[in-house]
């Protein structure tokens, strides 16, 4: 091969290499732009979450206070419920008497109505 042909082939190889590298860099740049836009969306979302967390952070103390109040109050509520249950158990005989009294009153009224109908 002649020296001129070798020089031309070398220049063609170098140009091909530069063209391939340029195409590769363009592809990489395109991918980096895509990544940049996705990161912008993620950043926007993270800021929105941060804003929401600020609101939560300010309300945590109020929620904790309310839960502490509930925790302090519940034993008293349970105690009162147990006492009400005991009182209900203690008054069950009275309720049974009231049921008997209601039944007896209904029977008595029916008997009076029947007596009036029969003329007596």
Secondary structure as UniProt FT lines:
FT   HELIX           3..118
//
